[in-house]
Structures are given as structure tokens and as C-alpha cells.
């Protein structure tokens, strides 16, 4: 009888201890769950952030500084506002310039941000790149429609970037013949008559020796169709031979001078210092990415 009582007491103590331990584990579980957000909660948090369209921001950064007024670039307002608000939060842009217009003040503020990241040269000229835009937007926005120049390569003995090569290849497909370059990109100081437009990426000159006037116009049209700001240049305009000058719109390695040319192209100008009217074939203007989506 005593042995039975002793056995029941031992069992009771074991059950009590197990219950206590079970309670401790159960009470600890909610605290741990609250400290670690679920995958669903993390996804919802990211989804709550506004989306910044990189294509729209880069386009506005080329066009807006060249405007004579404060007309906004279509489709860019919300994305530009988010970027400007992020610059304001870093005390790089005054609140009065947070307006959805990516003008010269915003360009200067963005260049300052790029320099704060340690960027120099082309990477710190105020034209947003994917890496800096993503860094600026951490915790503030998500980045969509990312674009970039890609790796550098050689074509006809000149350096260009992958995006430019793809655009030239598509223009050749439309034309049905090969285009030969007479100048490439990333050529700082290589040709003083180019006024710095070839210092960065996205800009080429096409050799048009032997082409008729009709063929020259057709080449300029094809280049424009795939996303270049392109013009037939002649010796009466400057100290250069006949050629076609083409700047790839929204190439994020564009020099400042080339950015100005692409902005002027959208506004109906010829891309020259005289700010004359566009003398090339007029077609709906689009970027390489827009062209790809429509074909």
C-alpha cells in the first residue's frame, strides 16, 4: 500500500513538472512569433511601399532640365516625387523643389547623393542609375523597370555598351544592311568637335559614305525607331564630314552633353549648340525599352 502511494506521488510530481515546462514553452512561443514577421507580413510590408519607375525617372532627368517651362514629363510625376522626397529626407534637396519635376536642381541634388556613395565621373553626373536609385529608396520605395547600359564591347574598332549594340543590331534588321561606325562611346576628349557627347556611353557616329540622301534619311529613321536621338550631320553644320550622329535615349552612361541632346530631341530641337529645329524624320519618339515592348 505504501509503495502504491509513493508511486502515485512520483507520477503526480512528474505530470506537474511536465505541465510547468509545457506552460513555459507555450508562453514563450507568442513572444518569439511576434519578434519574427512571417513571410506574408514581410511581403505585405514591401507591397505597401510605392513603386518608382526607373525608366520614367531617367527620361525626366533628360528632358526636364532642357524645358523652358515646368511642364512635367508624362507618366513620371509620382516616381520623380518619390525620388525627390528621398533626397529631401537626406537634406540634399529643399522642400520647394519636391514637385515631380526633375530639373537642374534635382539633377544637382542627385549628383551630390551619388558622390556621397563614393561615385565619380559618369556615375556621379546626376543621371540616376539602378544601384544608386535602389540605395536611395531603401525603406521608401521599390524600383521597377530597371535599365542599364550593360557591359562594354568592341564594334568596328570602337567601344560601345551592350544596350547600344542591341539597338544598332535591331536598326540593321529593319534596314536590311550593316551599319559601320566612324566613332564610338566612352571617348573623352577623342574628338573635340563632338563637344563631349561621346565622353560617355550610348553615343555613336555612323559612317554614311556612298549613301544616297534617301538612304541616309532611312538610316536616321530606323535609328530613331529603335530609341536613338539621331540626326544626319553635314559639313555646313560644323567641322565634321557627313555622318549620322546617334545618342541612345535613356542610356544611364550618357555624358551630360549627350543627356542634353536627348532632352532637346524630345522637345523638337536638332541637338546642336544653335538650338535649331529638328531637321530629321519625325516619328513617334520612344526609348529602346518602349520599342521592345511594342514589338
C-alpha positions as CSV (number, residue, x, y, z in Angstrom):
1,X,0.0,0.0,0.0
2,X,2.8,2.4,0.9
3,X,4.6,1.5,-2.3
4,X,1.4,2.3,-4.4
5,X,1.0,5.7,-2.7
6,X,4.7,6.5,-3.3
7,X,4.3,5.5,-6.9
8,X,1.2,7.8,-7.4
9,X,3.0,10.7,-5.7
10,X,6.0,10.3,-8.0
11,X,3.8,10.2,-11.1
12,X,1.9,13.3,-9.9
13,X,5.2,15.2,-9.5
14,X,6.3,14.2,-13.0
15,X,3.0,15.3,-14.5
16,X,3.1,18.6,-12.7
17,X,6.7,19.3,-13.9
18,X,5.7,18.4,-17.5
19,X,2.8,20.8,-17.2
20,X,5.0,23.6,-16.0
21,X,7.5,23.0,-18.7
22,X,4.7,22.9,-21.3
23,X,3.4,26.2,-20.0
24,X,6.8,27.8,-20.2
25,X,7.2,26.7,-23.8
26,X,3.7,27.8,-24.7
27,X,4.1,31.2,-23.1
28,X,7.5,31.8,-24.9
29,X,6.1,30.9,-28.3
30,X,3.9,34.1,-28.8
31,X,6.8,36.3,-27.9
32,X,9.0,34.7,-30.5
33,X,6.4,34.8,-33.1
34,X,5.8,38.5,-32.6
35,X,9.5,39.2,-32.9
36,X,9.9,37.5,-36.3
37,X,7.5,38.7,-39.0
38,X,6.0,36.0,-41.2
39,X,6.8,35.8,-44.9
40,X,3.3,37.1,-45.6
41,X,3.8,40.1,-43.3
42,X,7.2,40.9,-44.9
43,X,5.6,40.7,-48.4
44,X,2.8,43.0,-47.3
45,X,5.2,45.5,-45.9
46,X,7.2,45.6,-49.2
47,X,4.0,45.8,-51.2
48,X,2.9,48.8,-49.2
49,X,5.9,50.8,-50.5
50,X,5.3,53.0,-53.6
51,X,6.8,51.8,-56.8
52,X,9.3,54.0,-58.6
53,X,9.5,53.5,-62.4
54,X,13.2,53.9,-63.2
55,X,12.5,54.4,-66.9
56,X,10.3,57.3,-66.2
57,X,12.7,58.9,-63.7
58,X,15.7,58.6,-66.1
59,X,13.6,60.0,-69.0
60,X,12.5,63.0,-66.9
61,X,16.1,63.6,-65.9
62,X,17.0,64.1,-69.5
63,X,14.0,66.2,-70.7
64,X,13.1,68.4,-67.7
65,X,16.4,70.3,-67.4
66,X,16.0,71.3,-71.1
67,X,12.5,72.7,-70.8
68,X,11.8,76.4,-71.0
69,X,8.9,75.9,-68.5
70,X,8.0,73.5,-65.8
71,X,5.8,71.1,-67.8
72,X,6.1,67.6,-66.3
73,X,7.3,64.6,-68.3
74,X,4.2,62.5,-68.9
75,X,4.0,59.5,-66.6
76,X,6.9,60.5,-64.5
77,X,5.4,62.7,-61.8
78,X,4.8,60.1,-59.0
79,X,8.1,58.3,-59.5
80,X,10.1,61.6,-59.6
81,X,8.2,62.8,-56.5
82,X,9.3,59.7,-54.5
83,X,12.9,60.2,-55.5
84,X,12.8,63.9,-54.6
85,X,11.2,63.1,-51.3
86,X,14.0,60.7,-50.6
87,X,16.6,63.3,-51.5
88,X,14.8,65.8,-49.2
89,X,14.9,63.3,-46.4
90,X,18.7,63.2,-46.8
91,X,18.8,67.0,-46.7
92,X,20.1,67.2,-50.3
93,X,17.0,68.9,-51.8
94,X,15.0,71.7,-50.4
95,X,11.2,71.0,-50.0
96,X,10.2,73.7,-52.5
97,X,11.9,71.6,-55.3
98,X,9.9,68.4,-54.4
99,X,7.4,68.8,-57.2
100,X,7.7,65.9,-59.6
101,X,9.9,68.0,-62.0
102,X,13.4,66.6,-62.4
103,X,15.1,69.9,-63.3
104,X,18.6,71.1,-62.8
105,X,18.3,71.5,-59.0
106,X,17.1,67.9,-58.7
107,X,20.0,66.8,-61.0
108,X,22.5,68.6,-58.7
109,X,21.0,67.0,-55.6
110,X,21.1,63.6,-57.1
111,X,24.7,64.1,-58.2
112,X,25.5,65.0,-54.6
113,X,23.9,61.8,-53.4
114,X,25.9,59.8,-56.0
115,X,29.1,61.4,-54.7
116,X,28.1,60.6,-51.1
117,X,28.2,56.9,-52.2
118,X,31.7,57.3,-53.5
119,X,30.8,57.5,-57.2
120,X,32.8,59.7,-59.5
121,X,32.8,60.7,-63.2
122,X,29.9,59.4,-65.3
123,X,28.4,57.6,-62.3
124,X,28.1,60.9,-60.4
125,X,26.7,63.3,-63.1
126,X,23.1,63.4,-61.7
127,X,21.6,60.9,-64.1
128,X,20.1,58.1,-61.9
129,X,21.5,54.6,-62.2
130,X,19.9,51.4,-60.9
131,X,22.3,50.9,-58.0
132,X,22.0,54.5,-56.6
133,X,18.3,54.6,-57.1
134,X,17.8,51.4,-55.2
135,X,20.1,52.6,-52.3
136,X,18.3,55.9,-52.1
137,X,14.9,54.1,-51.9
138,X,15.7,51.6,-49.2
139,X,12.6,51.5,-46.9
140,X,10.9,54.2,-49.0
141,X,10.1,52.7,-52.4
142,X,10.6,49.7,-54.6
143,X,12.3,50.0,-58.0
144,X,10.6,48.7,-61.2
145,X,11.5,48.8,-64.9
146,X,15.2,48.9,-64.1
147,X,17.5,49.7,-67.0
148,X,21.3,49.9,-67.6
149,X,23.9,50.0,-70.3
150,X,25.3,46.6,-69.8
151,X,28.9,45.5,-70.4
152,X,31.2,47.3,-72.8
153,X,32.3,45.7,-76.0
154,X,34.1,46.4,-79.3
155,X,32.4,47.2,-82.6
156,X,34.2,48.3,-85.7
157,X,37.2,49.1,-83.5
158,X,35.3,51.4,-81.2
159,X,34.0,50.9,-77.6
160,X,30.2,50.8,-77.1
161,X,27.9,49.2,-74.5
162,X,25.7,46.2,-74.8
163,X,22.4,48.2,-74.9
164,X,23.7,50.3,-77.8
165,X,24.9,47.3,-79.7
166,X,21.4,45.7,-79.3
167,X,19.8,48.8,-80.6
168,X,22.2,49.0,-83.6
169,X,21.5,45.4,-84.4
170,X,17.8,45.9,-84.5
171,X,18.1,49.0,-86.7
172,X,20.2,46.9,-89.1
173,X,17.5,44.3,-89.1
174,X,14.9,46.9,-90.0
175,X,17.1,48.4,-92.8
176,X,18.4,45.1,-94.2
177,X,22.1,46.1,-94.2
178,X,25.1,46.6,-91.9
179,X,26.0,50.0,-90.3
180,X,29.6,50.9,-89.9
181,X,30.7,53.2,-87.1
182,X,33.0,56.2,-87.5
183,X,33.1,57.0,-83.8
184,X,32.0,55.1,-80.7
185,X,31.4,55.8,-77.0
186,X,33.5,56.3,-73.9
187,X,35.8,58.5,-75.8
188,X,36.6,61.5,-73.6
189,X,38.5,64.2,-75.5
190,X,38.8,61.9,-78.5
191,X,37.1,64.3,-80.9
192,X,36.9,68.0,-79.9
193,X,34.2,68.7,-82.5
194,X,31.8,66.3,-80.6
195,X,31.6,68.7,-77.6
196,X,31.7,65.9,-75.1
197,X,28.8,63.9,-76.4
198,X,30.9,60.8,-76.9
199,X,32.6,61.1,-73.5
200,X,30.1,58.6,-72.0
201,X,28.1,55.6,-73.3
202,X,25.2,55.3,-75.7
203,X,26.5,57.7,-78.4
204,X,27.9,56.7,-81.9
205,X,28.5,58.2,-85.3
206,X,27.5,56.1,-88.3
207,X,29.6,56.2,-91.5
208,X,27.4,57.1,-94.5
209,X,30.0,57.2,-97.3
210,X,28.3,56.3,-100.5
211,X,24.8,56.5,-99.2
212,X,22.2,58.5,-101.1
213,X,20.1,61.2,-99.5
214,X,17.2,58.8,-99.3
215,X,19.3,56.1,-97.7
216,X,20.7,58.5,-95.1
217,X,17.2,59.5,-94.1
218,X,16.1,55.9,-93.9
219,X,19.0,55.1,-91.6
220,X,18.2,58.1,-89.3
221,X,14.6,57.0,-89.3
222,X,15.5,53.4,-88.3
223,X,17.8,54.6,-85.6
224,X,15.1,56.8,-84.2
225,X,12.5,54.0,-84.3
226,X,14.6,51.8,-82.0
227,X,15.3,54.6,-79.5
228,X,18.1,56.8,-80.7
229,X,18.0,60.6,-81.0
230,X,19.6,60.6,-84.4
231,X,20.4,63.2,-87.0
232,X,22.2,63.4,-90.3
233,X,25.1,65.8,-89.9
234,X,26.8,67.7,-92.7
235,X,29.9,69.9,-93.1
236,X,27.8,73.1,-93.2
237,X,26.8,72.5,-89.5
238,X,30.3,72.1,-88.1
239,X,33.9,71.0,-88.6
240,X,33.0,67.4,-89.5
241,X,32.3,65.2,-92.5
242,X,28.9,63.8,-93.4
243,X,27.7,61.3,-90.8
244,X,24.8,60.3,-88.7
245,X,25.0,61.2,-85.0
246,X,23.0,58.9,-82.7
247,X,22.5,59.1,-78.9
248,X,20.7,56.2,-77.2
249,X,17.9,57.8,-75.2
250,X,18.0,56.8,-71.5
251,X,21.4,55.1,-71.6
252,X,22.4,55.7,-68.0
253,X,26.0,56.2,-69.0
254,X,25.2,59.2,-71.2
255,X,27.5,62.2,-70.7
256,X,25.8,65.4,-69.6
257,X,26.2,66.8,-73.1
258,X,24.5,63.7,-74.6
259,X,21.7,63.9,-72.0
260,X,21.1,67.4,-73.2
261,X,20.9,66.2,-76.8
262,X,18.3,63.5,-76.0
263,X,16.3,66.0,-74.0
264,X,16.4,68.5,-76.9
265,X,15.3,65.7,-79.3
266,X,12.1,65.2,-77.3
267,X,11.4,68.9,-77.4
268,X,11.8,69.2,-81.2
269,X,15.4,70.6,-81.5
270,X,18.4,69.5,-83.5
271,X,20.8,68.7,-80.7
272,X,23.3,71.3,-81.8
273,X,24.5,74.4,-79.9
274,X,22.4,76.6,-82.1
275,X,19.3,75.0,-80.7
276,X,17.7,74.9,-84.1
277,X,14.6,73.0,-85.1
278,X,14.8,69.2,-85.5
279,X,15.8,68.5,-89.2
280,X,15.4,64.8,-89.0
281,X,12.5,62.5,-89.9
282,X,9.7,63.0,-87.5
283,X,8.3,59.8,-85.9
284,X,6.8,59.0,-82.5
285,X,9.6,59.2,-80.0
286,X,10.3,56.1,-77.9
287,X,13.1,54.5,-75.9
288,X,14.6,51.1,-76.6
289,X,12.6,49.6,-73.8
290,X,9.4,51.0,-75.2
291,X,10.2,49.8,-78.7
292,X,10.9,46.3,-77.3
293,X,7.5,46.2,-75.5
294,X,5.7,47.1,-78.7
295,X,7.4,44.5,-80.9
